[in-house]
Amino acid sequence: MKLNFEHHQTAHCENGVASNLLLNKGLKLSEPMIFGIGSGLFFVYLPFLKVNFAPGFSYRPMPGAIFSKAAKRLGIKIKREKFSNPKDAQSALERNLNQNIPTGLQVGVFNLTYFPEEYKFHFNAHNLVVYGKEDGKFLISDPVMDYTTTLSEAELEKVRYAKGALPPKGHMYYPTYIPEHVNLEEAIRKGIKDTCKNMLAPVPLIGVKAMRWVAKSIPKWAEKKGTKVTNHYLGQLIRMQEEIGTGGGGFRFIYGAFLQEAAVILKNDELKELSKEITAIGDLWRDFAVDIARVYKNRNSKSDIYNNLSKSMLHIADLEEAFYKKLRKAI
């Protein structure tokens, strides 16, 4: 049982699964287009929520939000199911495969047998597609890999029922309706407006204001909690930025590609210039991550490093605020 499914590697799992599932149904949208329409750029700071003994930081919206928003704005219907019983989850998946429906799954990363050891960590919001079953093994299209692979029934059950934060609970999803004609222009505008609204929100927990709160907290952590705890917090910050969902620099590069495509579709050259601007900001996020990594590994010789890191992040926040204001005006 092997469905006719085309595997394409992408930078981010959720965008990639969405793009590949829609392509299978005849709707060709790039990963950046899904990401932009689904308002994938985000930032949230939850100091009262501890994740791995550090404050909660995220450079992305809740798992599933990108595809759900993109689908709604394009008039696409997605069916999502969760199961308390793993046997029911497997039966539902096999039912879909028998009906020629490639199916997206939310899974935990840690027990994915095909992942390199250095990529394994406890994160339960990874996404992949199951597109068949042969010799008792499920055929897997994981968009962050450059090849398709397989998982046994027991291996797939283990990752579908991973424990910890955001447990998948057998979550599976797939498109059930795609309109004959989608209004791409309107969907692009809605996606951009929503991104600007979130990133320019007047509350301190999300968007640019949250970035500034984190930036100003860095020297305070060093003063009140000491070097070891501060470095652990910073390590968590760049892990969320660069390893979990490519949410820092990587998401800025994807958004830049989205704005390039949007500029052509909307015939708006201003978006082309703004594409270059967010890509340059992405480079600064990557530089910021490298500076933190040096501090974390005790390879930094600069004095007053925590104040310097704070200034770097404040500078990025200033650039992002100016960018979103220009983008809001341009659209």
The 8 nearest C-alpha neighbors of each residue, nearest first, counted from 0:
[[1, 132, 131, 133, 2, 96, 97, 130],
 [2, 0, 131, 132, 130, 3, 133, 138],
 [3, 1, 130, 131, 4, 99, 0, 101],
 [2, 4, 1, 5, 130, 23, 99, 101],
 [3, 5, 2, 23, 6, 130, 101, 19],
 [4, 6, 7, 3, 23, 19, 22, 140],
 [7, 5, 140, 4, 8, 19, 147, 142],
 [8, 6, 142, 9, 5, 19, 145, 15],
 [7, 9, 142, 145, 143, 144, 6, 15],
 [10, 8, 15, 142, 143, 11, 7, 30],
 [9, 11, 143, 12, 8, 15, 245, 142],
 [12, 10, 9, 14, 13, 244, 15, 143],
 [11, 13, 15, 126, 142, 14, 143, 16],
 [14, 12, 16, 15, 126, 11, 17, 66],
 [15, 13, 17, 30, 16, 12, 11, 34],
 [14, 16, 12, 18, 9, 13, 17, 142],
 [15, 17, 19, 13, 18, 14, 20, 12],
 [18, 16, 14, 20, 15, 19, 21, 66],
 [17, 19, 15, 21, 16, 20, 30, 28],
 [18, 20, 22, 16, 21, 17, 15, 23],
 [21, 19, 23, 17, 22, 18, 16, 24],
 [22, 20, 24, 26, 23, 18, 19, 17],
 [23, 21, 26, 27, 25, 19, 24, 20],
 [22, 24, 20, 21, 25, 4, 19, 5],
 [25, 23, 21, 22, 26, 20, 177, 174],
 [24, 26, 22, 23, 27, 21, 177, 20],
 [27, 25, 22, 21, 24, 28, 23, 177],
 [26, 28, 22, 25, 21, 29, 18, 19],
 [29, 27, 18, 32, 26, 33, 30, 22],
 [30, 28, 32, 31, 18, 33, 27, 15],
 [29, 31, 33, 14, 32, 18, 15, 34],
 [32, 30, 257, 34, 253, 29, 33, 256],
 [31, 33, 29, 35, 257, 34, 30, 36],
 [34, 32, 30, 36, 31, 35, 37, 14],
 [35, 33, 31, 37, 39, 32, 36, 14],
 [36, 34, 38, 32, 37, 33, 257, 190],
 [35, 37, 190, 69, 187, 33, 38, 34],
 [36, 38, 69, 65, 68, 34, 35, 39],
 [39, 37, 35, 194, 190, 36, 40, 34],
 [38, 40, 34, 37, 65, 35, 59, 41],
 [41, 39, 38, 59, 194, 250, 58, 42],
 [40, 42, 59, 58, 60, 39, 206, 198],
 [43, 41, 58, 206, 205, 57, 59, 44],
 [42, 44, 205, 57, 204, 56, 209, 206],
 [43, 45, 56, 204, 209, 55, 46, 205],
 [44, 46, 55, 47, 48, 54, 56, 204],
 [47, 45, 54, 48, 55, 44, 49, 56],
 [46, 48, 45, 49, 54, 55, 44, 53],
 [49, 47, 55, 45, 46, 54, 50, 53],
 [50, 48, 54, 53, 52, 55, 51, 47],
 [49, 51, 53, 52, 55, 54, 48, 235],
 [50, 52, 53, 49, 235, 54, 55, 232],
 [53, 51, 50, 49, 54, 232, 231, 235],
 [54, 52, 49, 50, 232, 51, 55, 235],
 [55, 53, 46, 49, 48, 50, 45, 56],
 [54, 56, 45, 48, 49, 50, 44, 46],
 [57, 55, 44, 43, 45, 236, 54, 239],
 [56, 58, 43, 59, 42, 239, 44, 55],
 [57, 59, 42, 246, 41, 247, 240, 43],
 [58, 60, 41, 57, 246, 40, 42, 39],
 [61, 59, 41, 64, 62, 39, 58, 65],
 [60, 62, 64, 63, 59, 65, 124, 57],
 [63, 61, 64, 124, 60, 65, 13, 59],
 [62, 64, 65, 66, 67, 61, 13, 60],
 [63, 65, 67, 62, 61, 66, 68, 60],
 [66, 64, 37, 68, 67, 39, 63, 69],
 [65, 67, 69, 68, 64, 63, 70, 37],
 [68, 66, 64, 70, 69, 65, 63, 71],
 [69, 67, 37, 71, 65, 70, 66, 64],
 [70, 68, 37, 66, 36, 72, 71, 67],
 [71, 69, 75, 73, 67, 68, 72, 66],
 [70, 72, 74, 68, 73, 69, 75, 67],
 [73, 71, 186, 69, 70, 74, 68, 189],
 [72, 74, 70, 71, 75, 181, 186, 69],
 [73, 75, 71, 72, 70, 178, 76, 181],
 [76, 74, 70, 177, 73, 176, 71, 178],
 [77, 75, 176, 175, 174, 70, 74, 78],
 [78, 76, 174, 173, 175, 79, 75, 172],
 [77, 79, 172, 173, 174, 175, 76, 80],
 [80, 78, 172, 171, 77, 173, 170, 81],
 [79, 81, 171, 170, 172, 78, 82, 169],
 [82, 80, 170, 169, 168, 171, 83, 79],
 [83, 81, 84, 169, 88, 168, 87, 85],
 [82, 84, 168, 85, 81, 169, 87, 88],
 [83, 85, 82, 87, 86, 88, 169, 168],
 [86, 84, 88, 87, 89, 83, 156, 82],
 [87, 85, 89, 88, 84, 90, 91, 82],
 [86, 88, 90, 84, 85, 89, 91, 82],
 [87, 89, 85, 91, 86, 90, 82, 169],
 [88, 90, 92, 86, 91, 87, 93, 85],
 [89, 91, 87, 93, 92, 88, 94, 86],
 [92, 90, 94, 88, 89, 93, 87, 95],
 [91, 93, 89, 95, 94, 90, 88, 96],
 [92, 94, 96, 90, 95, 91, 97, 89],
 [95, 93, 91, 97, 92, 96, 90, 98],
 [96, 94, 98, 100, 92, 93, 97, 91],
 [95, 97, 93, 99, 100, 98, 94, 131],
 [98, 96, 94, 95, 99, 93, 100, 0],
 [97, 99, 95, 96, 100, 94, 93, 101],
 [98, 100, 96, 97, 2, 95, 101, 3],
 [101, 99, 95, 96, 98, 102, 97, 130],
 [102, 100, 130, 129, 96, 99, 128, 103],
 [103, 101, 173, 128, 129, 100, 172, 104],
 [102, 104, 128, 172, 171, 127, 173, 129],
 [103, 105, 171, 127, 126, 170, 128, 106],
 [104, 106, 126, 170, 125, 167, 124, 171],
 [107, 105, 159, 158, 125, 123, 167, 124],
 [106, 123, 108, 158, 161, 122, 109, 125],
 [109, 107, 111, 122, 110, 119, 123, 125],
 [108, 110, 119, 120, 121, 111, 107, 122],
 [111, 109, 108, 112, 158, 107, 157, 119],
 [110, 112, 108, 113, 114, 109, 158, 107],
 [111, 113, 114, 110, 154, 150, 115, 109],
 [112, 114, 111, 115, 148, 149, 150, 110],
 [113, 115, 112, 111, 116, 118, 119, 108],
 [116, 114, 118, 117, 113, 119, 112, 111],
 [115, 117, 119, 118, 114, 120, 109, 112],
 [116, 118, 115, 119, 114, 120, 109, 242],
 [119, 117, 116, 115, 114, 120, 109, 108],
 [120, 118, 109, 116, 117, 108, 114, 115],
 [119, 121, 109, 122, 108, 118, 117, 110],
 [120, 122, 109, 108, 123, 107, 119, 163],
 [123, 121, 108, 107, 124, 120, 109, 125],
 [122, 124, 107, 106, 165, 166, 125, 108],
 [125, 123, 105, 122, 106, 62, 107, 126],
 [124, 126, 106, 105, 123, 107, 108, 12],
 [127, 125, 105, 12, 104, 13, 106, 124],
 [126, 128, 141, 104, 103, 140, 16, 142],
 [129, 127, 103, 140, 102, 139, 104, 130],
 [130, 128, 139, 102, 138, 101, 131, 140],
 [129, 131, 101, 2, 138, 128, 139, 1],
 [132, 130, 1, 138, 0, 2, 137, 129],
 [131, 133, 137, 0, 136, 138, 1, 135],
 [132, 134, 136, 135, 0, 137, 131, 1],
 [135, 133, 136, 132, 137, 0, 151, 138],
 [134, 136, 133, 132, 151, 137, 152, 150],
 [137, 135, 151, 133, 132, 150, 134, 149],
 [136, 138, 132, 150, 149, 131, 151, 139],
 [139, 137, 149, 131, 132, 130, 129, 148],
 [140, 138, 129, 148, 149, 147, 128, 141],
 [139, 141, 147, 128, 127, 6, 142, 129],
 [140, 142, 127, 143, 144, 139, 128, 147],
 [143, 141, 8, 9, 144, 15, 12, 140],
 [142, 144, 9, 8, 141, 12, 10, 11],
 [145, 143, 142, 146, 141, 8, 147, 9],
 [144, 146, 8, 143, 147, 142, 7, 141],
 [147, 145, 144, 148, 140, 6, 8, 141],
 [148, 146, 140, 139, 141, 6, 145, 149],
 [147, 149, 139, 138, 146, 140, 150, 113],
 [150, 148, 138, 139, 137, 136, 151, 147],
 [151, 149, 137, 136, 154, 155, 152, 138],
 [152, 150, 136, 154, 153, 155, 137, 135],
 [151, 153, 155, 154, 156, 136, 150, 137],
 [152, 154, 156, 151, 155, 157, 150, 158],
 [155, 153, 151, 157, 156, 152, 150, 158],
 [156, 154, 152, 157, 158, 153, 150, 159],
 [155, 157, 159, 153, 154, 158, 160, 152],
 [156, 158, 154, 160, 155, 159, 161, 153],
 [159, 157, 107, 106, 161, 160, 155, 156],
 [160, 158, 106, 169, 156, 157, 161, 167],
 [159, 161, 168, 158, 157, 169, 167, 156],
 [162, 160, 158, 107, 159, 166, 157, 167],
 [161, 163, 166, 160, 164, 123, 107, 165],
 [162, 164, 166, 165, 161, 123, 121, 122],
 [163, 165, 166, 123, 162, 122, 121, 50],
 [164, 166, 123, 167, 163, 124, 122, 162],
 [165, 167, 162, 164, 168, 163, 123, 161],
 [166, 168, 170, 169, 105, 106, 159, 160],
 [169, 167, 160, 170, 166, 81, 82, 159],
 [168, 170, 159, 81, 82, 167, 88, 160],
 [171, 169, 81, 167, 168, 80, 105, 104],
 [172, 170, 104, 80, 103, 79, 169, 105],
 [173, 171, 79, 103, 78, 102, 80, 104],
 [172, 174, 102, 77, 78, 103, 175, 79],
 [175, 173, 77, 76, 176, 78, 75, 172],
 [174, 176, 76, 77, 78, 173, 177, 75],
 [177, 175, 76, 75, 174, 178, 77, 74],
 [176, 178, 75, 179, 76, 74, 175, 174],
 [179, 177, 180, 181, 74, 176, 75, 73],
 [178, 180, 177, 181, 26, 176, 25, 74],
 [179, 181, 178, 182, 177, 183, 73, 74],
 [182, 180, 73, 183, 178, 179, 74, 177],
 [183, 181, 184, 185, 186, 73, 180, 74],
 [182, 184, 186, 185, 181, 187, 73, 264],
 [183, 185, 187, 186, 182, 265, 188, 264],
 [184, 186, 188, 187, 183, 182, 189, 72],
 [187, 185, 183, 72, 189, 188, 184, 36],
 [188, 186, 190, 36, 184, 185, 189, 183],
 [187, 189, 185, 191, 190, 186, 192, 184],
 [190, 188, 186, 192, 187, 191, 193, 185],
 [191, 189, 36, 187, 38, 193, 188, 192],
 [190, 192, 194, 188, 193, 189, 187, 195],
 [191, 193, 189, 195, 194, 190, 188, 196],
 [194, 192, 196, 190, 191, 195, 189, 197],
 [195, 193, 191, 38, 197, 196, 192, 198],
 [194, 196, 192, 198, 323, 193, 197, 199],
 [197, 195, 193, 199, 194, 198, 200, 192],
 [198, 196, 200, 194, 195, 199, 206, 193],
 [206, 197, 199, 195, 207, 200, 196, 194],
 [200, 198, 196, 197, 206, 195, 207, 201],
 [199, 201, 197, 202, 198, 196, 206, 205],
 [200, 202, 199, 203, 208, 205, 206, 197],
 [201, 203, 200, 204, 205, 208, 209, 206],
 [204, 202, 209, 208, 205, 201, 212, 206],
 [205, 203, 209, 44, 43, 202, 45, 208],
 [206, 204, 43, 209, 42, 203, 44, 208],
 [198, 205, 207, 42, 209, 208, 199, 197],
 [206, 208, 210, 209, 198, 316, 199, 320],
 [209, 207, 203, 211, 210, 206, 212, 205],
 [208, 210, 204, 205, 203, 212, 211, 207],
 [211, 209, 207, 213, 208, 212, 316, 214],
 [210, 212, 214, 208, 209, 213, 313, 215],
 [211, 213, 209, 215, 210, 214, 216, 208],
 [212, 214, 216, 210, 211, 215, 209, 217],
 [215, 213, 309, 211, 216, 212, 312, 217],
 [214, 216, 212, 213, 217, 309, 211, 218],
 [215, 217, 213, 219, 214, 218, 220, 212],
 [216, 218, 220, 219, 214, 215, 309, 305],
 [219, 217, 221, 305, 220, 306, 216, 222],
 [220, 218, 216, 222, 221, 217, 223, 215],
 [221, 219, 224, 217, 223, 218, 222, 229],
 [222, 220, 225, 218, 219, 229, 226, 224],
 [221, 223, 219, 220, 225, 224, 218, 226],
 [224, 222, 220, 221, 219, 225, 218, 229],
 [225, 223, 220, 221, 228, 222, 229, 226],
 [226, 224, 221, 227, 228, 222, 223, 229],
 [225, 227, 229, 221, 228, 230, 224, 220],
 [226, 228, 230, 229, 225, 231, 224, 221],
 [227, 229, 231, 230, 226, 225, 224, 232],
 [230, 228, 232, 226, 231, 227, 221, 220],
 [231, 229, 233, 227, 232, 295, 228, 226],
 [230, 232, 234, 228, 229, 233, 227, 235],
 [233, 231, 229, 235, 53, 234, 230, 228],
 [234, 232, 236, 230, 235, 231, 229, 237],
 [233, 235, 231, 232, 236, 237, 230, 238],
 [234, 236, 238, 232, 233, 237, 239, 231],
 [237, 235, 233, 239, 234, 238, 240, 232],
 [238, 236, 240, 239, 234, 235, 288, 241],
 [237, 239, 235, 242, 240, 241, 236, 234],
 [238, 240, 243, 237, 236, 241, 242, 57],
 [241, 239, 247, 237, 246, 238, 245, 236],
 [240, 242, 245, 238, 237, 247, 239, 243],
 [243, 241, 238, 245, 239, 244, 240, 237],
 [244, 242, 239, 245, 241, 238, 240, 246],
 [243, 245, 246, 11, 242, 241, 12, 239],
 [246, 244, 241, 249, 243, 242, 247, 250],
 [245, 247, 58, 240, 250, 244, 249, 59],
 [248, 246, 240, 249, 250, 241, 245, 58],
 [247, 249, 281, 284, 251, 285, 250, 282],
 [248, 250, 245, 252, 251, 247, 246, 253],
 [249, 251, 246, 253, 252, 248, 247, 245],
 [252, 250, 281, 254, 248, 249, 253, 278],
 [251, 253, 255, 278, 249, 250, 254, 281],
 [254, 252, 250, 256, 31, 255, 251, 257],
 [255, 253, 257, 251, 256, 252, 250, 35],
 [254, 256, 274, 252, 258, 257, 253, 278],
 [255, 257, 259, 253, 254, 258, 31, 252],
 [256, 258, 31, 254, 260, 32, 255, 259],
 [259, 257, 261, 255, 274, 260, 256, 270],
 [260, 258, 256, 262, 271, 257, 261, 274],
 [259, 261, 257, 258, 262, 263, 264, 256],
 [260, 262, 258, 264, 263, 259, 265, 257],
 [263, 261, 267, 270, 259, 265, 266, 260],
 [262, 264, 266, 261, 260, 265, 267, 259],
 [263, 265, 261, 266, 262, 260, 184, 267],
 [264, 266, 267, 262, 263, 261, 184, 187],
 [267, 265, 263, 262, 264, 268, 261, 270],
 [266, 268, 262, 265, 269, 270, 263, 271],
 [269, 267, 271, 270, 262, 266, 272, 263],
 [268, 270, 272, 271, 267, 273, 329, 262],
 [269, 271, 273, 262, 268, 272, 258, 267],
 [272, 270, 274, 268, 259, 269, 273, 262],
 [273, 271, 269, 274, 275, 270, 276, 268],
 [272, 274, 276, 270, 275, 271, 277, 269],
 [273, 275, 255, 271, 272, 258, 276, 277],
 [276, 274, 278, 273, 272, 277, 279, 255],
 [275, 277, 273, 279, 274, 278, 280, 272],
 [278, 276, 280, 279, 274, 275, 251, 255],
 [279, 277, 281, 252, 275, 280, 276, 255],
 [278, 280, 282, 276, 281, 277, 275, 283],
 [281, 279, 277, 283, 282, 278, 276, 284],
 [280, 282, 248, 278, 251, 284, 279, 283],
 [281, 283, 279, 285, 280, 284, 248, 286],
 [282, 284, 286, 280, 285, 281, 287, 279],
 [285, 283, 287, 281, 248, 282, 286, 247],
 [284, 286, 288, 282, 283, 287, 248, 289],
 [287, 285, 283, 289, 288, 284, 282, 290],
 [286, 288, 284, 290, 285, 289, 283, 291],
 [289, 287, 285, 291, 286, 290, 237, 292],
 [288, 290, 292, 286, 291, 287, 293, 285],
 [291, 289, 287, 293, 288, 292, 286, 294],
 [292, 290, 294, 288, 293, 289, 295, 287],
 [293, 291, 295, 289, 294, 290, 296, 288],
 [294, 292, 298, 296, 299, 290, 291, 295],
 [293, 295, 297, 291, 299, 292, 296, 298],
 [294, 296, 292, 230, 293, 297, 291, 234],
 [295, 297, 293, 294, 298, 292, 299, 291],
 [298, 296, 294, 295, 299, 293, 300, 292],
 [299, 297, 293, 296, 294, 300, 295, 292],
 [298, 300, 293, 294, 297, 301, 290, 296],
 [299, 301, 302, 298, 297, 304, 294, 293],
 [302, 300, 299, 304, 303, 307, 294, 298],
 [301, 303, 304, 300, 299, 305, 307, 306],
 [302, 304, 306, 305, 307, 301, 308, 218],
 [303, 305, 307, 302, 306, 301, 308, 294],
 [306, 304, 308, 218, 307, 303, 309, 217],
 [307, 305, 309, 308, 304, 218, 303, 310],
 [308, 306, 304, 310, 305, 309, 311, 303],
 [307, 309, 311, 305, 310, 306, 304, 312],
 [308, 310, 214, 306, 312, 307, 311, 215],
 [309, 311, 313, 307, 308, 312, 314, 306],
 [312, 310, 308, 314, 309, 313, 307, 315],
 [311, 313, 315, 309, 314, 310, 214, 316],
 [312, 314, 316, 310, 315, 311, 211, 214],
 [313, 315, 317, 311, 312, 316, 310, 318],
 [316, 314, 312, 318, 317, 313, 319, 311],
 [315, 317, 313, 319, 314, 318, 207, 320],
 [318, 316, 314, 320, 315, 319, 313, 321],
 [319, 317, 315, 321, 316, 320, 322, 314],
 [320, 318, 322, 316, 321, 317, 315, 323],
 [319, 321, 317, 323, 322, 318, 316, 207],
 [320, 322, 318, 324, 319, 323, 325, 317],
 [321, 323, 319, 325, 320, 324, 326, 318],
 [324, 322, 326, 320, 325, 195, 321, 327],
 [323, 325, 327, 321, 326, 322, 320, 328],
 [326, 324, 328, 322, 323, 327, 329, 321],
 [325, 327, 323, 329, 328, 324, 322, 330],
 [328, 326, 324, 325, 330, 329, 323, 195],
 [327, 329, 325, 326, 330, 324, 323, 192],
 [330, 328, 326, 327, 325, 269, 270, 267],
 [329, 327, 328, 326, 188, 191, 192, 270]]
